Amino acid sequence: MDPAYGALYVVATPIGNLEDLSPRAARVLAEAALVAAEDTRHSGRLLRHLGIERPLLSLHEHNEASRVARIAAHLAAGEDVALISDAGTPLICDPGFVLVRELRRLGHRVVPVPGPCALVTALSAAGLPTDRFLFRGFLPAKGGARRARLEALAERDETLVFYESPHRIRDTLADIAVCYGERHLVLARELTKTFETFLEGAASTLLEVLAADPDQARGEFVVMVAGAPPREVDAVTLEGETLLAALLSEGVGVKQSAAVATRVLGGTKKQWYAQAQALKDAR
């Protein structure tokens, strides 16, 4: 990459507590020729708090593609540009993906300046497994689509993580209760702010908490659901494995063994054939 070109700095900004802004992030914002922001009014208040005066350019989901050429021109002129969202790390359920993708395609340098992110902040204090998790952003707004999405994820064994807004949190918890029953859930709200709260329990229990104290339904939420529990081994599967193993040990072929298992235990020839072949390969 040509060192004469500027760089796009993807800068994480506080999700609540302004003390979480890193010194590096503050320096990058102060030195950038231009700050591309999701909401210039909101970001203007942050810059004024820091004592920084920089030109601001709005960049949101409706105009992002049209901003690429303008920002690329700044970079080509050797000027650095900072990208920020209203809160947290840009691109994580916030604008910036199109810009970053296109600038990288054009050969421009993109530099991450890490910092606050509601997703990671919530997981770090939730007490749920974090070695494997699945983040799906915001669930669909409409009930039918939301339940369909939850049902599609019902068998995933990773911790499931969603963002949710205050006016939909009750409906979302109700759908989680229907789809996931008593599965353990942690609800993080107002992270790093004065009324930061972590609530945990089954979705039905958390609905009762919100009903008893409506203030608990305020703010932005990170919803974290324990992954699906290990499935119990089906007794028929164990019986079939025993039968197949016995037939194979007697020299019966895979195809014939599968046919016997289907006739004796039900199921499909395809299912038993695959299991018989796996047993044969493991020998």
LINVENVEN-V450583 format. One record per residue. N is the residue number from 0. RES is the residue in three letters. BURIAL is 1 if it has 9 or more other C-alpha atoms within 8 Angstrom, else 0. D_LAST is the distance of its C-alpha to the last C-alpha in Angstrom with 1 decimal. Layout:
n:N res:RES burial:BURIAL d_last:D_LAST
n:N res:RES burial:BURIAL d_last:D_LAST
This chain:
n:0 res:MET burial:0 d_last:54.4
n:1 res:ASP burial:0 d_last:58.2
n:2 res:PRO burial:0 d_last:59.5
n:3 res:ALA burial:0 d_last:62.7
n:4 res:TYR burial:1 d_last:61.0
n:5 res:GLY burial:1 d_last:60.7
n:6 res:ALA burial:1 d_last:57.6
n:7 res:LEU burial:1 d_last:56.5
n:8 res:TYR burial:1 d_last:55.8
n:9 res:VAL burial:1 d_last:53.6
n:10 res:VAL burial:1 d_last:55.2
n:11 res:ALA burial:1 d_last:53.9
n:12 res:THR burial:1 d_last:56.8
n:13 res:PRO burial:1 d_last:57.2
n:14 res:ILE burial:1 d_last:55.9
n:15 res:GLY burial:1 d_last:58.7
n:16 res:ASN burial:0 d_last:59.9
n:17 res:LEU burial:0 d_last:61.7
n:18 res:GLU burial:0 d_last:61.1
n:19 res:ASP burial:1 d_last:57.5
n:20 res:LEU burial:1 d_last:58.6
n:21 res:SER burial:0 d_last:57.7
n:22 res:PRO burial:0 d_last:60.5
n:23 res:ARG burial:0 d_last:58.6
n:24 res:ALA burial:1 d_last:58.6
n:25 res:ALA burial:1 d_last:62.3
n:26 res:ARG burial:0 d_last:63.1
n:27 res:VAL burial:1 d_last:61.2
n:28 res:LEU burial:1 d_last:63.0
n:29 res:ALA burial:1 d_last:66.3
n:30 res:GLU burial:0 d_last:65.8
n:31 res:ALA burial:1 d_last:64.4
n:32 res:ALA burial:1 d_last:66.8
n:33 res:LEU burial:1 d_last:65.4
n:34 res:VAL burial:1 d_last:63.4
n:35 res:ALA burial:1 d_last:61.4
n:36 res:ALA burial:1 d_last:61.1
n:37 res:GLU burial:1 d_last:59.8
n:38 res:ASP burial:1 d_last:63.1
n:39 res:THR burial:1 d_last:66.0
n:40 res:ARG burial:0 d_last:68.0
n:41 res:HIS burial:0 d_last:65.3
n:42 res:SER burial:1 d_last:64.4
n:43 res:GLY burial:1 d_last:68.1
n:44 res:ARG burial:0 d_last:68.5
n:45 res:LEU burial:0 d_last:65.7
n:46 res:LEU burial:1 d_last:67.3
n:47 res:ARG burial:1 d_last:70.7
n:48 res:HIS burial:0 d_last:69.3
n:49 res:LEU burial:0 d_last:68.1
n:50 res:GLY burial:0 d_last:71.4
n:51 res:ILE burial:1 d_last:69.9
n:52 res:GLU burial:0 d_last:71.6
n:53 res:ARG burial:1 d_last:69.4
n:54 res:PRO burial:0 d_last:69.6
n:55 res:LEU burial:1 d_last:67.2
n:56 res:LEU burial:1 d_last:65.5
n:57 res:SER burial:1 d_last:63.9
n:58 res:LEU burial:1 d_last:60.3
n:59 res:HIS burial:1 d_last:58.6
n:60 res:GLU burial:0 d_last:56.2
n:61 res:HIS burial:0 d_last:59.1
n:62 res:ASN burial:0 d_last:60.5
n:63 res:GLU burial:1 d_last:57.7
n:64 res:ALA burial:0 d_last:57.2
n:65 res:SER burial:0 d_last:60.9
n:66 res:ARG burial:1 d_last:61.1
n:67 res:VAL burial:1 d_last:58.7
n:68 res:ALA burial:0 d_last:61.4
n:69 res:ARG burial:0 d_last:63.9
n:70 res:ILE burial:1 d_last:61.6
n:71 res:ALA burial:1 d_last:60.4
n:72 res:ALA burial:0 d_last:64.0
n:73 res:HIS burial:1 d_last:64.5
n:74 res:LEU burial:1 d_last:61.6
n:75 res:ALA burial:1 d_last:62.9
n:76 res:ALA burial:0 d_last:66.2
n:77 res:GLY burial:1 d_last:64.6
n:78 res:GLU burial:1 d_last:64.7
n:79 res:ASP burial:1 d_last:62.0
n:80 res:VAL burial:1 d_last:61.1
n:81 res:ALA burial:1 d_last:59.5
n:82 res:LEU burial:1 d_last:57.5
n:83 res:ILE burial:1 d_last:57.5
n:84 res:SER burial:1 d_last:56.8
n:85 res:ASP burial:1 d_last:58.7
n:86 res:ALA burial:1 d_last:56.4
n:87 res:GLY burial:1 d_last:53.2
n:88 res:THR burial:1 d_last:51.1
n:89 res:PRO burial:1 d_last:51.9
n:90 res:LEU burial:0 d_last:49.3
n:91 res:ILE burial:0 d_last:47.5
n:92 res:CYS burial:0 d_last:48.7
n:93 res:ASP burial:0 d_last:51.9
n:94 res:PRO burial:1 d_last:53.4
n:95 res:GLY burial:1 d_last:52.6
n:96 res:PHE burial:0 d_last:49.4
n:97 res:VAL burial:1 d_last:51.4
n:98 res:LEU burial:1 d_last:53.7
n:99 res:VAL burial:1 d_last:51.1
n:100 res:ARG burial:0 d_last:49.0
n:101 res:GLU burial:1 d_last:52.1
n:102 res:LEU burial:1 d_last:53.5
n:103 res:ARG burial:1 d_last:50.3
n:104 res:ARG burial:0 d_last:50.3
n:105 res:LEU burial:0 d_last:53.8
n:106 res:GLY burial:0 d_last:52.9
n:107 res:HIS burial:1 d_last:54.6
n:108 res:ARG burial:1 d_last:53.4
n:109 res:VAL burial:1 d_last:52.0
n:110 res:VAL burial:0 d_last:52.1
n:111 res:PRO burial:0 d_last:50.6
n:112 res:VAL burial:1 d_last:52.7
n:113 res:PRO burial:0 d_last:50.5
n:114 res:GLY burial:1 d_last:51.7
n:115 res:PRO burial:1 d_last:51.8
n:116 res:CYS burial:1 d_last:49.3
n:117 res:ALA burial:1 d_last:49.2
n:118 res:LEU burial:0 d_last:45.5
n:119 res:VAL burial:0 d_last:44.6
n:120 res:THR burial:1 d_last:47.6
n:121 res:ALA burial:1 d_last:46.6
n:122 res:LEU burial:1 d_last:42.9
n:123 res:SER burial:0 d_last:44.1
n:124 res:ALA burial:0 d_last:46.0
n:125 res:ALA burial:1 d_last:44.1
n:126 res:GLY burial:0 d_last:41.7
n:127 res:LEU burial:0 d_last:38.8
n:128 res:PRO burial:1 d_last:35.5
n:129 res:THR burial:0 d_last:36.3
n:130 res:ASP burial:0 d_last:33.2
n:131 res:ARG burial:0 d_last:32.3
n:132 res:PHE burial:1 d_last:35.1
n:133 res:LEU burial:0 d_last:36.0
n:134 res:PHE burial:0 d_last:39.7
n:135 res:ARG burial:1 d_last:41.1
n:136 res:GLY burial:0 d_last:44.8
n:137 res:PHE burial:0 d_last:47.2
n:138 res:LEU burial:1 d_last:46.1
n:139 res:PRO burial:0 d_last:48.0
n:140 res:ALA burial:0 d_last:51.5
n:141 res:LYS burial:0 d_last:51.4
n:142 res:GLY burial:1 d_last:49.9
n:143 res:GLY burial:0 d_last:47.9
n:144 res:ALA burial:1 d_last:46.2
n:145 res:ARG burial:1 d_last:45.7
n:146 res:ARG burial:1 d_last:43.9
n:147 res:ALA burial:0 d_last:41.7
n:148 res:ARG burial:1 d_last:40.8
n:149 res:LEU burial:1 d_last:40.0
n:150 res:GLU burial:0 d_last:37.9
n:151 res:ALA burial:0 d_last:35.9
n:152 res:LEU burial:0 d_last:35.0
n:153 res:ALA burial:1 d_last:34.4
n:154 res:GLU burial:0 d_last:30.6
n:155 res:ARG burial:0 d_last:30.8
n:156 res:ASP burial:1 d_last:29.8
n:157 res:GLU burial:1 d_last:32.1
n:158 res:THR burial:1 d_last:35.6
n:159 res:LEU burial:1 d_last:37.7
n:160 res:VAL burial:1 d_last:41.1
n:161 res:PHE burial:1 d_last:44.1
n:162 res:TYR burial:1 d_last:47.7
n:163 res:GLU burial:1 d_last:50.3
n:164 res:SER burial:1 d_last:54.1
n:165 res:PRO burial:1 d_last:56.5
n:166 res:HIS burial:0 d_last:57.6
n:167 res:ARG burial:1 d_last:54.1
n:168 res:ILE burial:1 d_last:52.4
n:169 res:ARG burial:1 d_last:53.3
n:170 res:ASP burial:0 d_last:51.9
n:171 res:THR burial:1 d_last:48.7
n:172 res:LEU burial:1 d_last:48.2
n:173 res:ALA burial:1 d_last:48.9
n:174 res:ASP burial:1 d_last:46.3
n:175 res:ILE burial:1 d_last:43.7
n:176 res:ALA burial:1 d_last:44.6
n:177 res:VAL burial:0 d_last:44.0
n:178 res:CYS burial:1 d_last:40.7
n:179 res:TYR burial:0 d_last:39.2
n:180 res:GLY burial:1 d_last:40.9
n:181 res:GLU burial:0 d_last:41.2
n:182 res:ARG burial:1 d_last:39.0
n:183 res:HIS burial:1 d_last:40.5
n:184 res:LEU burial:1 d_last:42.7
n:185 res:VAL burial:1 d_last:44.9
n:186 res:LEU burial:1 d_last:48.0
n:187 res:ALA burial:1 d_last:49.8
n:188 res:ARG burial:1 d_last:53.3
n:189 res:GLU burial:1 d_last:56.1
n:190 res:LEU burial:1 d_last:53.9
n:191 res:THR burial:0 d_last:56.1
n:192 res:LYS burial:0 d_last:59.2
n:193 res:THR burial:0 d_last:61.6
n:194 res:PHE burial:0 d_last:59.9
n:195 res:GLU burial:1 d_last:56.3
n:196 res:THR burial:1 d_last:54.3
n:197 res:PHE burial:1 d_last:50.7
n:198 res:LEU burial:0 d_last:50.1
n:199 res:GLU burial:1 d_last:46.9
n:200 res:GLY burial:1 d_last:45.7
n:201 res:ALA burial:1 d_last:44.6
n:202 res:ALA burial:1 d_last:46.3
n:203 res:SER burial:1 d_last:48.4
n:204 res:THR burial:0 d_last:49.7
n:205 res:LEU burial:1 d_last:50.5
n:206 res:LEU burial:1 d_last:52.5
n:207 res:GLU burial:0 d_last:54.6
n:208 res:VAL burial:1 d_last:55.2
n:209 res:LEU burial:1 d_last:56.4
n:210 res:ALA burial:0 d_last:58.6
n:211 res:ALA burial:0 d_last:60.2
n:212 res:ASP burial:0 d_last:60.8
n:213 res:PRO burial:0 d_last:61.2
n:214 res:ASP burial:0 d_last:61.5
n:215 res:GLN burial:0 d_last:57.8
n:216 res:ALA burial:1 d_last:57.3
n:217 res:ARG burial:0 d_last:59.1
n:218 res:GLY burial:0 d_last:57.8
n:219 res:GLU burial:1 d_last:54.7
n:220 res:PHE burial:1 d_last:51.3
n:221 res:VAL burial:1 d_last:47.8
n:222 res:VAL burial:1 d_last:45.5
n:223 res:MET burial:1 d_last:42.2
n:224 res:VAL burial:1 d_last:39.8
n:225 res:ALA burial:1 d_last:36.8
n:226 res:GLY burial:1 d_last:33.5
n:227 res:ALA burial:1 d_last:31.8
n:228 res:PRO burial:0 d_last:30.2
n:229 res:PRO burial:0 d_last:26.5
n:230 res:ARG burial:0 d_last:25.7
n:231 res:GLU burial:0 d_last:24.9
n:232 res:VAL burial:0 d_last:21.6
n:233 res:ASP burial:0 d_last:22.7
n:234 res:ALA burial:0 d_last:22.6
n:235 res:VAL burial:0 d_last:21.8
n:236 res:THR burial:0 d_last:18.7
n:237 res:LEU burial:1 d_last:17.5
n:238 res:GLU burial:0 d_last:18.6
n:239 res:GLY burial:1 d_last:16.8
n:240 res:GLU burial:1 d_last:13.4
n:241 res:THR burial:0 d_last:14.1
n:242 res:LEU burial:1 d_last:15.4
n:243 res:LEU burial:1 d_last:12.6
n:244 res:ALA burial:1 d_last:10.0
n:245 res:ALA burial:0 d_last:12.6
n:246 res:LEU burial:1 d_last:13.4
n:247 res:LEU burial:1 d_last:10.0
n:248 res:SER burial:0 d_last:9.9
n:249 res:GLU burial:0 d_last:13.4
n:250 res:GLY burial:0 d_last:12.7
n:251 res:VAL burial:1 d_last:14.2
n:252 res:GLY burial:0 d_last:13.7
n:253 res:VAL burial:1 d_last:12.9
n:254 res:LYS burial:0 d_last:16.7
n:255 res:GLN burial:0 d_last:17.7
n:256 res:SER burial:1 d_last:15.5
n:257 res:ALA burial:1 d_last:16.9
n:258 res:ALA burial:1 d_last:20.3
n:259 res:VAL burial:0 d_last:20.1
n:260 res:ALA burial:1 d_last:19.2
n:261 res:THR burial:1 d_last:22.0
n:262 res:ARG burial:0 d_last:24.4
n:263 res:VAL burial:0 d_last:23.7
n:264 res:LEU burial:0 d_last:23.3
n:265 res:GLY burial:0 d_last:25.0
n:266 res:GLY burial:0 d_last:24.1
n:267 res:THR burial:0 d_last:23.3
n:268 res:LYS burial:1 d_last:21.1
n:269 res:LYS burial:0 d_last:20.3
n:270 res:GLN burial:0 d_last:19.1
n:271 res:TRP burial:1 d_last:16.8
n:272 res:TYR burial:1 d_last:15.6
n:273 res:ALA burial:0 d_last:14.6
n:274 res:GLN burial:1 d_last:12.7
n:275 res:ALA burial:1 d_last:11.0
n:276 res:GLN burial:1 d_last:10.1
n:277 res:ALA burial:0 d_last:8.9
n:278 res:LEU burial:1 d_last:6.6
n:279 res:LYS burial:1 d_last:5.4
n:280 res:ASP burial:0 d_last:5.5
n:281 res:ALA burial:0 d_last:3.8
n:282 res:ARG burial:0 d_last:0.0
